[in-house]
Amino acid sequence: MGWWRRMREHYAKVTLALHPEPAIVGDTFPRFEVIPPLVSRAHAHKEGLRSALGIATEDRRPLVMINLGGMPSHAVPLDRIIQELRYHWLFKENGLPALSHVHSTTRVHRWPFEDVLASVDAVVSKPGYGTAVGAAARGIPLLYVRRGQFPDEDPICRWLSRNARAREIDADTFASGRWHEAMQSLFCLAPPPRPRCDGAVVAAEKIIELMGIGR
């Protein structure tokens, strides 16, 4: 473990480490500061997205994006999900069944991911930093399943409980594809105040301060 010892020796020499929320705060960096989350800018175009996907104006079924990040595509119970007709399902994969309530993001490939996320009605994901925190920042309800082997999941889930309309489902419920009950309870949750997500600005100000620029 010599490499780990050398890493810790170098980490101990840093002037300041900036930990964006939800942060894992340990003893690796002796000098650190927790800052707000880092979230990219996004523009919601809810009706534009529905139109681009070919959804009729009078069809008001919620649009739910399934985005599991690094989890393999076969982990998604596609055959069971698409039997649920009360939602429009948005996947990142191609080769989906030719059904009017099943859509691929390739149809809107020119849209930034952040804009798609901001334009759906709910997200099914894992509690990873990008999608989970991005959904909370934009007030998008989040249904999530843990992967179980990542140390950042607990702090992210605790942060979501305070800052998002979020609900956890267990692995069996996820695998069943029967998410309607959980989804409806999620929609019934009162939206909390939007979290402060200007971590990039705070980080830049800290760096400028440390460098003595403008003095």
N, C-alpha and C positions, 0 to 999 in steps of 0.2 A: 504493500500500500504506500510505497514511497511517493508515487505520483500525487496521492491525496494529501500527504503531508506537505509536499512542495506547493500544491495549490493553496492550502490553508495558510502557509507562510506568506505567499504573495497576496492573498486576500486580506491578510492582517495589516498590510501596508497601505491599503487604499485610504484616500482622504475621506471619502464618503460614498456609501452605497445607497442608491435610491431604489426602494422596494415599492412598485405600484400595487395598490390594493387590487384584489385580495392577495395579500402577501404571505409567504412562508417566512416568518421571522425567527431565525435561529442564532447560533453563535458564530456562524461562518465569517460574517463581517462585523468586526467590533464597533465600527462607526457606520451607522445607517440611519435612514429616515424613511418613513412610510409616506407615500404620496398617493393622490387619487389615481384611479385606473387610467390606462392608456387606451383610448377608443378613437378609431378613425371617424372622420366626418361622414355623414350619410344624409341622403335626401329620400324621404318617403314619397312614393308614387303609387299608392294602393290601386287606384282605378287604372292607371297606366299599365301596371303589372298584370292585372286581371285581363285587360284588353289584349296585351301582348301574348298572353297564354291562350287566347281564344275563348275566354269565359264570357258567356252572355251577360249583359248588363243586369238582367232580372235574376240571375243566379247568384244568390248572396251566401252560398255555403262558404264557411271559413276556408281560407287558404293556409295550409299548414306545410311548412318546410321541414324536411327531414335531413339533417346535416350532422353526421357523426364524426367528422374530422378524419383522424387516422384509423378509425375502426373499419374493418373490411366490409365491402358491400354485401357479402353473403350473411353478415350479422343482422341485416335488416329483414324482418319477416314479410317480404314484399307480397307474397301470395295472400297472406292474411290481411295485410293493411288495405289492399285495394278492394277487399270485400266490403269495407266500410264506405258507404256512399254519402254520408252526411258531411263530408269534407272534400275539398280539393287538395290533393297531395302533390307536393313539389319535391322532386328528387334531383340530384346532380348527375345521375347516370343516364346514358342513352339506352336504347333497346328496351324501353318500357312497354307494357301492354298498351294497345291502342284503345284507351278508354277515355271518355270525356272528362273524368275527374282525376286523371293521372297526368302529370306534366314533368318535363325535364327543364332544368335551368339552361340547357343548351339553346333553348328558344329565345333566351334573353342574354346570350353570351356577351353582349356588349355592355350590359349593366354591371357596374361594380357590385361585388358581393355585398358590401355594406348597404347599398341601396335596395337590393333584393330583400335582405334581412329586415330592413326598416319598413318594407312594404307588405309583408305577410301578416297574417292574423295570429299565428302562433308558430313555435319552433319545437321540434323534438330533437334532442341532442344529448351529448354527454356533458358533464360539468368541466369542460375545458375553458381556458381563459378567453379565447377570441369570441366564439359564438355565444357562450353563456353571458359574459360580461357585456358584449355588444347588444344582446337582446334586452338585458336589464336597462342599459343606458337609453334605449329607444322605447322602453315601455312595452316590449313585445312579450307576451306570456311564453313561458318556457317549461316544457315537460322533459325531464331528463332521467337517464339511467346511469348509474356509476359503473366504471370499469373495474374499480376495486384495487388496482395496483399502483395508483399514482398519488404521491404525497401531497399534491396541490389540491386534491378533491375536497378534503375537509374544509380548508379555509375558503375555498370558492363556494361550497354549499352553504356555509355559515353566512357568507356575505350575501348570497342570493336570498336567503331567508329574510334578510332585513331590507333588501333593496330591489326586489323583483317580484312579479307574479310568477312564482316558480313552484313546481311540485315534483318530487322524486317518485319514480315507479321502480319496482324491483325487477330483477332480471326475468322472472317468470312472466310478469305482466307485459314487459317489453316483448319477449319472445312470442307471446300470444297474439300480438297485434291488435288486441282489443283495448283500445285506449279511450273510447268514447266517454266512459264515466269519469276517468281522470281528467280528460280534456275539459269536460263541462264544469267540473269543480274548479279547474284552473281559471276558466273564464269568469267564474263567479267571485273570485278573489278581488278584494278592493285593491286598486293600484296604489302602491306606496309612492312617496315622492321620488322623482327621478334622482338618481345618485349623481353626485359631482364626479365628472369624468374628464377633467382638464389636466390629467397627469402630465401630458406632454409639455404644456405651458409651464407647469410648476417645475418640471425637470429642467427645462431650458433656463428658467430664471435662476435655479440653483447652480447650474453649470456656469452661467454668466457671472454670478456672484463669486463662485470659487476661483474663477479665472481673473477676477478683478477688472473685467471689461467695463468701461464707462466711468471708472473712478477718476 
